[in-house]
Amino acid sequence: MGLSATHELIRVLVARVPGCFPSELGLNLSVRRQRDLFLWFLAALLYGARISGSIVRKTHAEFVRRGITSPEAIVKTGWDGLVRALDAGGYTRYDFKTATQLLEVIKYLRNQYDGNLQRLHAVSSDVADLENRLKGLGKGIGEVTVQIFLRELREIWPRAQPTLSPLSILAAKDLELCSRTKGNEGHAAVEQLRLLWKQAGVKRRSFGDFESALVRLGRDYCRRQRKQHCPLRECCTRRRIGRFRRGGRYGRGGEKQP
């Protein structure tokens, strides 16, 4: 695929597929509000389990409705109250385990960092130290949770530089945005996509929107092989037909214009 066609594909992708995950939860991390940052951390903990995104969104909204929006509120609510909130949101499969995890993590966050995630980042010496400190908050915080949390902070925290998730790698490879070479899934792949994003020159959107769109595409279509419903189906290399044609022009909504 030519470079101009690649740039156009990127513009089509972010026009057709929703971007950053915090925005759909009513959060704005760019303003650096402590409340929004904590609520995104809570969401990352919920997303980290094998459970649907719709249940996570409903459960997260239930926490907000009940005023459980800070470390202090988590501790005050207690185990029983957290289980009730999780159940009300439909998070029943992991309710007991998650309630225990939340209390453990938040208590450690308060003891070590005064309940302040900004402080946790500030005292981290580098990228690896930040990720290790997050994992050290409690049992159950692994690579997936850390990657989800830091992905949306990539352009806000200097030391938030996670590797790409397997879902975004899957989508990027299907769209020929990065090499299919085995092992090309670390920071080199991030830089490759960053360069393509910069060259594409998409206005009023961020690299975070691009990365999150790839995650959504990988999660909802590439992984499930739902090619016939994929919003980028004509661009996918798996189809071998209807390949993306250089020179096509697309409008804001993703429909081809004459």
NUTOR-631900 format. One record per residue (C-alpha): residue number from 1; x, y, z. Coordinates in nm, 2 decimals. Layout:
BEGIN
<node><k>NUM</k><px>X</px><py>Y</py><pz>Z</pz></node>
...
END
This chain:
BEGIN
<node><k>1</k><px>0.00</px><py>0.00</py><pz>0.00</pz></node>
<node><k>2</k><px>0.13</px><py>0.34</py><pz>-0.09</pz></node>
<node><k>3</k><px>0.20</px><py>0.60</py><pz>0.18</pz></node>
<node><k>4</k><px>-0.08</px><py>0.83</py><pz>0.07</pz></node>
<node><k>5</k><px>-0.32</px><py>0.55</py><pz>0.07</pz></node>
<node><k>6</k><px>-0.20</px><py>0.45</py><pz>0.42</pz></node>
<node><k>7</k><px>-0.26</px><py>0.81</py><pz>0.55</pz></node>
<node><k>8</k><px>-0.61</px><py>0.81</py><pz>0.40</pz></node>
<node><k>9</k><px>-0.69</px><py>0.47</py><pz>0.56</pz></node>
<node><k>10</k><px>-0.59</px><py>0.62</py><pz>0.90</pz></node>
<node><k>11</k><px>-0.83</px><py>0.92</py><pz>0.84</pz></node>
<node><k>12</k><px>-1.11</px><py>0.67</py><pz>0.75</pz></node>
<node><k>13</k><px>-1.04</px><py>0.46</py><pz>1.06</pz></node>
<node><k>14</k><px>-1.07</px><py>0.74</py><pz>1.31</pz></node>
<node><k>15</k><px>-1.38</px><py>0.87</py><pz>1.12</pz></node>
<node><k>16</k><px>-1.56</px><py>0.54</py><pz>1.14</pz></node>
<node><k>17</k><px>-1.45</px><py>0.39</py><pz>1.47</pz></node>
<node><k>18</k><px>-1.48</px><py>0.56</py><pz>1.81</pz></node>
<node><k>19</k><px>-1.17</px><py>0.68</py><pz>1.98</pz></node>
<node><k>20</k><px>-1.05</px><py>0.71</py><pz>2.34</pz></node>
<node><k>21</k><px>-1.23</px><py>0.50</py><pz>2.60</pz></node>
<node><k>22</k><px>-1.24</px><py>0.76</py><pz>2.89</pz></node>
<node><k>23</k><px>-1.46</px><py>0.99</py><pz>2.68</pz></node>
<node><k>24</k><px>-1.74</px><py>0.74</py><pz>2.66</pz></node>
<node><k>25</k><px>-1.74</px><py>0.73</py><pz>3.04</pz></node>
<node><k>26</k><px>-1.77</px><py>1.11</py><pz>3.06</pz></node>
<node><k>27</k><px>-1.41</px><py>1.15</py><pz>3.16</pz></node>
<node><k>28</k><px>-1.15</px><py>1.40</py><pz>3.03</pz></node>
<node><k>29</k><px>-0.80</px><py>1.31</py><pz>3.13</pz></node>
<node><k>30</k><px>-0.64</px><py>1.60</py><pz>2.95</pz></node>
<node><k>31</k><px>-0.76</px><py>1.85</py><pz>3.21</pz></node>
<node><k>32</k><px>-0.57</px><py>1.64</py><pz>3.47</pz></node>
<node><k>33</k><px>-0.85</px><py>1.64</py><pz>3.73</pz></node>
<node><k>34</k><px>-0.78</px><py>1.40</py><pz>4.01</pz></node>
<node><k>35</k><px>-1.13</px><py>1.27</py><pz>4.01</pz></node>
<node><k>36</k><px>-1.13</px><py>1.18</py><pz>3.64</pz></node>
<node><k>37</k><px>-0.79</px><py>1.01</py><pz>3.67</pz></node>
<node><k>38</k><px>-0.90</px><py>0.80</py><pz>3.96</pz></node>
<node><k>39</k><px>-1.22</px><py>0.70</py><pz>3.78</pz></node>
<node><k>40</k><px>-1.02</px><py>0.60</py><pz>3.47</pz></node>
<node><k>41</k><px>-0.80</px><py>0.39</py><pz>3.70</pz></node>
<node><k>42</k><px>-1.12</px><py>0.23</py><pz>3.84</pz></node>
<node><k>43</k><px>-1.24</px><py>0.16</py><pz>3.48</pz></node>
<node><k>44</k><px>-0.90</px><py>0.00</py><pz>3.39</pz></node>
<node><k>45</k><px>-0.94</px><py>-0.23</py><pz>3.69</pz></node>
<node><k>46</k><px>-1.28</px><py>-0.33</py><pz>3.57</pz></node>
<node><k>47</k><px>-1.18</px><py>-0.37</py><pz>3.21</pz></node>
<node><k>48</k><px>-0.89</px><py>-0.59</py><pz>3.32</pz></node>
<node><k>49</k><px>-1.12</px><py>-0.89</py><pz>3.38</pz></node>
<node><k>50</k><px>-1.27</px><py>-1.11</py><pz>3.10</pz></node>
<node><k>51</k><px>-1.60</px><py>-0.93</py><pz>3.09</pz></node>
<node><k>52</k><px>-1.78</px><py>-0.73</py><pz>2.83</pz></node>
<node><k>53</k><px>-1.72</px><py>-0.36</py><pz>2.78</pz></node>
<node><k>54</k><px>-2.10</px><py>-0.29</py><pz>2.81</pz></node>
<node><k>55</k><px>-2.10</px><py>-0.44</py><pz>3.16</pz></node>
<node><k>56</k><px>-1.79</px><py>-0.24</py><pz>3.26</pz></node>
<node><k>57</k><px>-1.96</px><py>0.08</py><pz>3.14</pz></node>
<node><k>58</k><px>-2.28</px><py>0.00</py><pz>3.33</pz></node>
<node><k>59</k><px>-2.09</px><py>-0.09</py><pz>3.65</pz></node>
<node><k>60</k><px>-1.87</px><py>0.22</py><pz>3.62</pz></node>
<node><k>61</k><px>-2.18</px><py>0.43</py><pz>3.59</pz></node>
<node><k>62</k><px>-2.32</px><py>0.26</py><pz>3.90</pz></node>
<node><k>63</k><px>-2.02</px><py>0.35</py><pz>4.10</pz></node>
<node><k>64</k><px>-2.05</px><py>0.72</py><pz>3.99</pz></node>
<node><k>65</k><px>-2.42</px><py>0.72</py><pz>4.07</pz></node>
<node><k>66</k><px>-2.35</px><py>0.60</py><pz>4.42</pz></node>
<node><k>67</k><px>-2.07</px><py>0.85</py><pz>4.47</pz></node>
<node><k>68</k><px>-1.79</px><py>0.60</py><pz>4.48</pz></node>
<node><k>69</k><px>-1.55</px><py>0.82</py><pz>4.29</pz></node>
<node><k>70</k><px>-1.25</px><py>0.85</py><pz>4.52</pz></node>
<node><k>71</k><px>-1.01</px><py>0.63</py><pz>4.72</pz></node>
<node><k>72</k><px>-1.18</px><py>0.75</py><pz>5.04</pz></node>
<node><k>73</k><px>-1.52</px><py>0.66</py><pz>4.91</pz></node>
<node><k>74</k><px>-1.40</px><py>0.31</py><pz>4.81</pz></node>
<node><k>75</k><px>-1.28</px><py>0.25</py><pz>5.17</pz></node>
<node><k>76</k><px>-1.58</px><py>0.40</py><pz>5.33</pz></node>
<node><k>77</k><px>-1.82</px><py>0.19</py><pz>5.11</pz></node>
<node><k>78</k><px>-1.65</px><py>-0.13</py><pz>5.23</pz></node>
<node><k>79</k><px>-1.66</px><py>-0.48</py><pz>5.09</pz></node>
<node><k>80</k><px>-2.03</px><py>-0.54</py><pz>5.12</pz></node>
<node><k>81</k><px>-2.12</px><py>-0.20</py><pz>4.96</pz></node>
<node><k>82</k><px>-1.87</px><py>-0.26</py><pz>4.67</pz></node>
<node><k>83</k><px>-2.03</px><py>-0.60</py><pz>4.61</pz></node>
<node><k>84</k><px>-2.37</px><py>-0.44</py><pz>4.59</pz></node>
<node><k>85</k><px>-2.25</px><py>-0.18</py><pz>4.34</pz></node>
<node><k>86</k><px>-2.08</px><py>-0.44</py><pz>4.13</pz></node>
<node><k>87</k><px>-2.39</px><py>-0.66</py><pz>4.12</pz></node>
<node><k>88</k><px>-2.61</px><py>-0.36</py><pz>4.03</pz></node>
<node><k>89</k><px>-2.39</px><py>-0.30</py><pz>3.73</pz></node>
<node><k>90</k><px>-2.40</px><py>-0.66</py><pz>3.62</pz></node>
<node><k>91</k><px>-2.05</px><py>-0.74</py><pz>3.73</pz></node>
<node><k>92</k><px>-2.17</px><py>-1.05</py><pz>3.91</pz></node>
<node><k>93</k><px>-1.92</px><py>-1.30</py><pz>3.78</pz></node>
<node><k>94</k><px>-1.63</px><py>-1.13</py><pz>3.96</pz></node>
<node><k>95</k><px>-1.81</px><py>-0.94</py><pz>4.23</pz></node>
<node><k>96</k><px>-1.65</px><py>-1.09</py><pz>4.54</pz></node>
<node><k>97</k><px>-1.30</px><py>-1.11</py><pz>4.39</pz></node>
<node><k>98</k><px>-1.31</px><py>-0.75</py><pz>4.25</pz></node>
<node><k>99</k><px>-1.44</px><py>-0.60</py><pz>4.58</pz></node>
<node><k>100</k><px>-1.15</px><py>-0.76</py><pz>4.76</pz></node>
<node><k>101</k><px>-0.91</px><py>-0.64</py><pz>4.50</pz></node>
<node><k>102</k><px>-1.04</px><py>-0.29</py><pz>4.50</pz></node>
<node><k>103</k><px>-1.00</px><py>-0.25</py><pz>4.88</pz></node>
<node><k>104</k><px>-0.65</px><py>-0.40</py><pz>4.87</pz></node>
<node><k>105</k><px>-0.53</px><py>-0.18</py><pz>4.59</pz></node>
<node><k>106</k><px>-0.69</px><py>0.14</py><pz>4.72</pz></node>
<node><k>107</k><px>-0.56</px><py>0.09</py><pz>5.07</pz></node>
<node><k>108</k><px>-0.21</px><py>0.04</py><pz>4.94</pz></node>
<node><k>109</k><px>-0.25</px><py>0.35</py><pz>4.71</pz></node>
<node><k>110</k><px>-0.35</px><py>0.56</py><pz>5.01</pz></node>
<node><k>111</k><px>-0.07</px><py>0.43</py><pz>5.23</pz></node>
<node><k>112</k><px>0.21</px><py>0.47</py><pz>4.98</pz></node>
<node><k>113</k><px>0.10</px><py>0.76</py><pz>4.76</pz></node>
<node><k>114</k><px>-0.16</px><py>0.94</py><pz>4.97</pz></node>
<node><k>115</k><px>-0.43</px><py>0.80</py><pz>4.73</pz></node>
<node><k>116</k><px>-0.28</px><py>1.02</py><pz>4.45</pz></node>
<node><k>117</k><px>-0.21</px><py>0.86</py><pz>4.12</pz></node>
<node><k>118</k><px>-0.03</px><py>1.17</py><pz>4.00</pz></node>
<node><k>119</k><px>0.21</px><py>1.13</py><pz>4.29</pz></node>
<node><k>120</k><px>0.27</px><py>0.77</py><pz>4.19</pz></node>
<node><k>121</k><px>0.37</px><py>0.89</py><pz>3.84</pz></node>
<node><k>122</k><px>0.59</px><py>1.17</py><pz>3.98</pz></node>
<node><k>123</k><px>0.80</px><py>0.94</py><pz>4.20</pz></node>
<node><k>124</k><px>0.85</px><py>0.68</py><pz>3.92</pz></node>
<node><k>125</k><px>1.20</px><py>0.70</py><pz>3.78</pz></node>
<node><k>126</k><px>1.12</px><py>0.57</py><pz>3.43</pz></node>
<node><k>127</k><px>0.87</px><py>0.38</py><pz>3.21</pz></node>
<node><k>128</k><px>0.94</px><py>0.04</py><pz>3.37</pz></node>
<node><k>129</k><px>0.93</px><py>0.18</py><pz>3.72</pz></node>
<node><k>130</k><px>0.59</px><py>0.33</py><pz>3.66</pz></node>
<node><k>131</k><px>0.45</px><py>0.00</py><pz>3.54</pz></node>
<node><k>132</k><px>0.61</px><py>-0.19</py><pz>3.82</pz></node>
<node><k>133</k><px>0.46</px><py>0.05</py><pz>4.08</pz></node>
<node><k>134</k><px>0.12</px><py>0.01</py><pz>3.93</pz></node>
<node><k>135</k><px>0.15</px><py>-0.37</py><pz>3.94</pz></node>
<node><k>136</k><px>0.27</px><py>-0.34</py><pz>4.30</pz></node>
<node><k>137</k><px>-0.05</px><py>-0.18</py><pz>4.41</pz></node>
<node><k>138</k><px>-0.21</px><py>-0.52</py><pz>4.46</pz></node>
<node><k>139</k><px>-0.27</px><py>-0.87</py><pz>4.35</pz></node>
<node><k>140</k><px>-0.46</px><py>-0.89</py><pz>4.02</pz></node>
<node><k>141</k><px>-0.30</px><py>-0.59</py><pz>3.85</pz></node>
<node><k>142</k><px>-0.12</px><py>-0.74</py><pz>3.56</pz></node>
<node><k>143</k><px>0.01</px><py>-0.64</py><pz>3.22</pz></node>
<node><k>144</k><px>-0.34</px><py>-0.61</py><pz>3.07</pz></node>
<node><k>145</k><px>-0.47</px><py>-0.37</py><pz>3.33</pz></node>
<node><k>146</k><px>-0.16</px><py>-0.16</py><pz>3.33</pz></node>
<node><k>147</k><px>-0.16</px><py>-0.14</py><pz>2.95</pz></node>
<node><k>148</k><px>-0.53</px><py>-0.03</py><pz>2.95</pz></node>
<node><k>149</k><px>-0.47</px><py>0.24</py><pz>3.21</pz></node>
<node><k>150</k><px>-0.15</px><py>0.38</py><pz>3.07</pz></node>
<node><k>151</k><px>-0.26</px><py>0.37</py><pz>2.70</pz></node>
<node><k>152</k><px>-0.50</px><py>0.66</py><pz>2.76</pz></node>
<node><k>153</k><px>-0.23</px><py>0.86</py><pz>2.95</pz></node>
<node><k>154</k><px>0.04</px><py>0.82</py><pz>2.68</pz></node>
<node><k>155</k><px>0.01</px><py>1.18</py><pz>2.58</pz></node>
<node><k>156</k><px>-0.04</px><py>1.32</py><pz>2.93</pz></node>
<node><k>157</k><px>0.22</px><py>1.14</py><pz>3.15</pz></node>
<node><k>158</k><px>0.58</px><py>1.14</py><pz>3.01</pz></node>
<node><k>159</k><px>0.65</px><py>0.80</py><pz>3.16</pz></node>
<node><k>160</k><px>0.32</px><py>0.64</py><pz>3.04</pz></node>
<node><k>161</k><px>0.46</px><py>0.46</py><pz>2.73</pz></node>
<node><k>162</k><px>0.31</px><py>0.11</py><pz>2.73</pz></node>
<node><k>163</k><px>0.36</px><py>-0.13</py><pz>2.44</pz></node>
<node><k>164</k><px>0.06</px><py>-0.18</py><pz>2.20</pz></node>
<node><k>165</k><px>-0.21</px><py>-0.42</py><pz>2.31</pz></node>
<node><k>166</k><px>-0.24</px><py>-0.75</py><pz>2.12</pz></node>
<node><k>167</k><px>-0.58</px><py>-0.62</py><pz>1.99</pz></node>
<node><k>168</k><px>-0.43</px><py>-0.31</py><pz>1.84</pz></node>
<node><k>169</k><px>-0.14</px><py>-0.51</py><pz>1.69</pz></node>
<node><k>170</k><px>-0.39</px><py>-0.75</py><pz>1.53</pz></node>
<node><k>171</k><px>-0.59</px><py>-0.47</py><pz>1.37</pz></node>
<node><k>172</k><px>-0.28</px><py>-0.28</py><pz>1.26</pz></node>
<node><k>173</k><px>-0.14</px><py>-0.59</py><pz>1.09</pz></node>
<node><k>174</k><px>-0.47</px><py>-0.66</py><pz>0.92</pz></node>
<node><k>175</k><px>-0.47</px><py>-0.31</py><pz>0.78</pz></node>
<node><k>176</k><px>-0.10</px><py>-0.33</py><pz>0.69</pz></node>
<node><k>177</k><px>-0.02</px><py>-0.04</py><pz>0.92</pz></node>
<node><k>178</k><px>0.27</px><py>-0.23</py><pz>1.07</pz></node>
<node><k>179</k><px>0.48</px><py>-0.53</py><pz>0.97</pz></node>
<node><k>180</k><px>0.36</px><py>-0.88</py><pz>1.03</pz></node>
<node><k>181</k><px>0.71</px><py>-0.97</py><pz>1.14</pz></node>
<node><k>182</k><px>0.70</px><py>-1.18</py><pz>1.45</pz></node>
<node><k>183</k><px>0.83</px><py>-0.97</py><pz>1.75</pz></node>
<node><k>184</k><px>0.73</px><py>-0.64</py><pz>1.60</pz></node>
<node><k>185</k><px>0.50</px><py>-0.57</py><pz>1.88</pz></node>
<node><k>186</k><px>0.69</px><py>-0.36</py><pz>2.13</pz></node>
<node><k>187</k><px>0.79</px><py>0.01</py><pz>2.15</pz></node>
<node><k>188</k><px>0.91</px><py>0.00</py><pz>1.79</pz></node>
<node><k>189</k><px>0.56</px><py>-0.07</py><pz>1.67</pz></node>
<node><k>190</k><px>0.43</px><py>0.23</py><pz>1.87</pz></node>
<node><k>191</k><px>0.69</px><py>0.46</py><pz>1.71</pz></node>
<node><k>192</k><px>0.60</px><py>0.33</py><pz>1.37</pz></node>
<node><k>193</k><px>0.23</px><py>0.41</py><pz>1.42</pz></node>
<node><k>194</k><px>0.31</px><py>0.75</py><pz>1.58</pz></node>
<node><k>195</k><px>0.50</px><py>0.84</py><pz>1.26</pz></node>
<node><k>196</k><px>0.22</px><py>0.74</py><pz>1.04</pz></node>
<node><k>197</k><px>-0.03</px><py>0.93</py><pz>1.25</pz></node>
<node><k>198</k><px>0.18</px><py>1.24</py><pz>1.24</pz></node>
<node><k>199</k><px>0.22</px><py>1.22</py><pz>0.86</pz></node>
<node><k>200</k><px>-0.16</px><py>1.16</py><pz>0.82</pz></node>
<node><k>201</k><px>-0.22</px><py>1.51</py><pz>0.97</pz></node>
<node><k>202</k><px>-0.57</px><py>1.43</py><pz>1.11</pz></node>
<node><k>203</k><px>-0.71</px><py>1.74</py><pz>1.27</pz></node>
<node><k>204</k><px>-0.90</px><py>1.76</py><pz>1.60</pz></node>
<node><k>205</k><px>-0.81</px><py>1.40</py><pz>1.69</pz></node>
<node><k>206</k><px>-0.52</px><py>1.26</py><pz>1.89</pz></node>
<node><k>207</k><px>-0.29</px><py>0.96</py><pz>1.86</pz></node>
<node><k>208</k><px>-0.49</px><py>0.82</py><pz>2.15</pz></node>
<node><k>209</k><px>-0.80</px><py>0.82</py><pz>1.93</pz></node>
<node><k>210</k><px>-0.60</px><py>0.63</py><pz>1.67</pz></node>
<node><k>211</k><px>-0.47</px><py>0.38</py><pz>1.91</pz></node>
<node><k>212</k><px>-0.81</px><py>0.32</py><pz>2.08</pz></node>
<node><k>213</k><px>-0.98</px><py>0.29</py><pz>1.74</pz></node>
<node><k>214</k><px>-0.73</px><py>0.01</py><pz>1.66</pz></node>
<node><k>215</k><px>-0.81</px><py>-0.16</py><pz>1.99</pz></node>
<node><k>216</k><px>-1.18</px><py>-0.15</py><pz>1.92</pz></node>
<node><k>217</k><px>-1.14</px><py>-0.28</py><pz>1.57</pz></node>
<node><k>218</k><px>-0.92</px><py>-0.57</py><pz>1.69</pz></node>
<node><k>219</k><px>-1.16</px><py>-0.65</py><pz>1.98</pz></node>
<node><k>220</k><px>-1.49</px><py>-0.63</py><pz>1.80</pz></node>
<node><k>221</k><px>-1.40</px><py>-0.75</py><pz>1.45</pz></node>
<node><k>222</k><px>-1.05</px><py>-0.88</py><pz>1.38</pz></node>
<node><k>223</k><px>-1.04</px><py>-1.12</py><pz>1.68</pz></node>
<node><k>224</k><px>-1.39</px><py>-1.24</py><pz>1.61</pz></node>
<node><k>225</k><px>-1.34</px><py>-1.25</py><pz>1.24</pz></node>
<node><k>226</k><px>-1.66</px><py>-1.05</py><pz>1.18</pz></node>
<node><k>227</k><px>-1.53</px><py>-0.93</py><pz>0.85</pz></node>
<node><k>228</k><px>-1.87</px><py>-0.88</py><pz>0.69</pz></node>
<node><k>229</k><px>-1.97</px><py>-0.63</py><pz>0.96</pz></node>
<node><k>230</k><px>-1.63</px><py>-0.46</py><pz>1.00</pz></node>
<node><k>231</k><px>-1.64</px><py>-0.08</py><pz>0.93</pz></node>
<node><k>232</k><px>-1.30</px><py>-0.12</py><pz>0.76</pz></node>
<node><k>233</k><px>-1.38</px><py>-0.44</py><pz>0.57</pz></node>
<node><k>234</k><px>-1.27</px><py>-0.31</py><pz>0.23</pz></node>
<node><k>235</k><px>-0.93</px><py>-0.22</py><pz>0.38</pz></node>
<node><k>236</k><px>-0.86</px><py>-0.56</py><pz>0.55</pz></node>
<node><k>237</k><px>-0.58</px><py>-0.76</py><pz>0.39</pz></node>
<node><k>238</k><px>-0.75</px><py>-1.09</py><pz>0.50</pz></node>
<node><k>239</k><px>-1.03</px><py>-1.04</py><pz>0.25</pz></node>
<node><k>240</k><px>-0.81</px><py>-1.03</py><pz>-0.06</pz></node>
<node><k>241</k><px>-1.10</px><py>-0.86</py><pz>-0.24</pz></node>
<node><k>242</k><px>-1.22</px><py>-0.51</py><pz>-0.23</pz></node>
<node><k>243</k><px>-0.88</px><py>-0.39</py><pz>-0.13</pz></node>
<node><k>244</k><px>-0.84</px><py>-0.02</py><pz>-0.03</pz></node>
<node><k>245</k><px>-0.78</px><py>0.17</py><pz>-0.35</pz></node>
<node><k>246</k><px>-0.54</px><py>0.46</py><pz>-0.37</pz></node>
<node><k>247</k><px>-0.69</px><py>0.79</py><pz>-0.46</pz></node>
<node><k>248</k><px>-1.04</px><py>0.73</py><pz>-0.31</pz></node>
<node><k>249</k><px>-1.19</px><py>1.02</py><pz>-0.12</pz></node>
<node><k>250</k><px>-1.39</px><py>0.98</py><pz>0.20</pz></node>
<node><k>251</k><px>-1.61</px><py>1.23</py><pz>0.38</pz></node>
<node><k>252</k><px>-1.63</px><py>1.29</py><pz>0.75</pz></node>
<node><k>253</k><px>-1.88</px><py>1.00</py><pz>0.80</pz></node>
<node><k>254</k><px>-1.66</px><py>0.75</py><pz>0.61</pz></node>
<node><k>255</k><px>-1.88</px><py>0.73</py><pz>0.30</pz></node>
<node><k>256</k><px>-1.69</px><py>0.75</py><pz>-0.03</pz></node>
<node><k>257</k><px>-1.76</px><py>1.08</py><pz>-0.20</pz></node>
<node><k>258</k><px>-1.78</px><py>1.13</py><pz>-0.59</pz></node>
END
